């Protein structure tokens, strides 16, 4: 008589290689029959994302954090804004052209 493991492996291989939907569904139905002692349940979730978030968790997850920049960075941003408003800036095309010229040398 074949060993349990051998039969188990052959059954797994037969299911895996089968393309017969009716056989697979019949086996599934048999396995999960109310009168059967062999109930197959879904595996436990490993990921938090699979359980719905509570309203509090959603609020916490999506809350905006207040970012405080150092005064030096704020000064640089102010100066940059002033220069932009005065037209002291280069377009992407101008910068790309400059780099193309620079890379040729």
GIMOQUI-V876083 format. One record per backbone hydrogen bond with DSSP energy under -1.0 kcal/mol. CO is the residue of the C=O (numbers start at 1). NH is the residue of the N-H. E is the energy in kcal/mol with one decimal. If there is no record, write none. Layout:
CO;NH;E + CO;NH;E
This chain:
3;7;-2.3 + 4;8;-2.8 + 5;9;-2.6 + 6;10;-2.3 + 7;11;-2.5 + 8;12;-2.5 + 9;13;-2.5 + 10;14;-2.6 + 11;15;-2.4 + 12;16;-2.7 + 13;17;-2.5 + 14;18;-1.0 + 19;21;-1.1 + 20;24;-2.1 + 21;25;-3.0 + 22;26;-2.6 + 23;27;-2.6 + 24;28;-2.5 + 25;29;-2.9 + 26;30;-2.8 + 27;31;-2.8 + 28;32;-2.0 + 30;33;-1.1 + 33;36;-1.6 + 37;39;-1.0 + 47;50;-1.2 + 48;51;-1.5 + 54;58;-2.3 + 55;59;-2.4 + 56;60;-2.5 + 57;61;-2.6 + 58;62;-2.3 + 70;74;-2.0 + 71;75;-2.2 + 72;76;-2.0 + 73;77;-2.3 + 74;78;-2.2 + 75;79;-2.5 + 76;80;-2.5 + 77;81;-2.5 + 78;82;-2.2 + 79;83;-2.5 + 80;84;-2.4 + 81;85;-2.4 + 82;86;-1.4 + 83;88;-2.9 + 84;87;-1.7 + 87;89;-1.6 + 91;95;-2.2 + 92;96;-2.8 + 93;97;-2.4 + 94;98;-2.3 + 95;99;-2.6 + 96;100;-2.5 + 97;101;-2.3 + 98;102;-2.6 + 99;103;-2.8 + 100;104;-1.2
